[in-house]
Amino acid sequence: MAITRQQFGEQLVDHVPNITLSANILSSDTAIPCNDTANLPTEGMFRVHLGTELLIIQSNNTANNTLTAHSAGRGAENTSAANHNEGAELFFPATPELLAKLLLERSKSAGFSQSSSIEAVPNNRIQDATGNILTVSDFTWVNQGTATAVDSSSGGIILTTQCEAAWQHRGLVISQPTPPFRVRLKVRFGPGYYPWDATNGSVISAGFRQSGTGELKMIGVRMGQNVAVWKWDSPTVYNSTLDASAAGTFCDDALWLQFEDDGTSHKFYASHDGNSWTRDNASFWQESNTTFLTADQIGFFVNSTDGENDQMYHIESFVIEEE
């Protein structure tokens, strides 16, 4: 029996006895065939011990009794990825690292939402419209420079960028789905970031791109300051601002963004808690989906024009929903 914690990207799972490998696996395999996975969670991630190795599982296909390990989840918690033989039993540990992670997420989420769960925004999940988990390799870099991106073993994507003297949006994009669709994401700043002072600061943005021109239309969050919808001629050239909230509206921890194309308009939303998609007294910003650009890509970007080098931004979720 699983203890379901779907408000988190990872779950604590009670031990289910007699679950074994149904075939040999190699240290490089992410598909983990089992004799029976019906009593394991089908949503969220969880940890598995196989021999001396700890794995982080990101999905469970009960139709073919196959677990899928996260791409960064083999050899987790300083264990080593290893070969395992058919018949090896799976165990489901409550490791100190997992318990600390769940307690941290509980404490952080309590400050942003009065609800016990987040509506339609799965934490620690990068997911396409059909529910497939996406990894860094599914995206294409735009203006990468010295920036790096890795799949986080706890879910999501960690983007790291250098401090720059001017605008340098570094980001990952994929092809835009056919409208209507929406994308909801949860983002988080970390330590060492510089609050916005009208010219400098740390920014996370997400939205639309036209690949032929390089133009961008994105909702962006300034560290410790406001949230706005910006237009960019390129990742380094600002064009204009569609609208912005009052300064100081958004705080320095997790927050939620949404952008959508309903077939006619681009709409942009922001939320303090992932449940209430309002901004001040307005529910969203809106503009024709053919104004300024005709998008064929969507994605997320980070920028640092002050603060420390090697700044890490966590895109905790990026969930695409076709409507």
Secondary structure, 3 states (H helix, E strand, C coil): CECCCCCCCECCECCCCCCEECCCECCCCCEEEECCCCCCCCCCEEEEEECCEEEEEEEEECCCCEEEECCCCCCCCCCCCCCECCCCECECCCCHHHHHHHHHHHHHHHCCCCCCCCCCCCCCEEECCCCCECCHHHCEEECCCCCEEEECCCCCEEEEECCCCCCCCEEEEEECCCCCEEEEEEEECCCCCCCCCCCCCEEEEEEEEECCCCEEEEEEEECCCCEEEEEEEECCEEEEEEEECCCCCCCCCCEEEEEEECCCEEEEEEECCCCCCCECCECCEEEECCCCCCCCEEEEEEEECCCCCCEEEEEEEEEEEEC
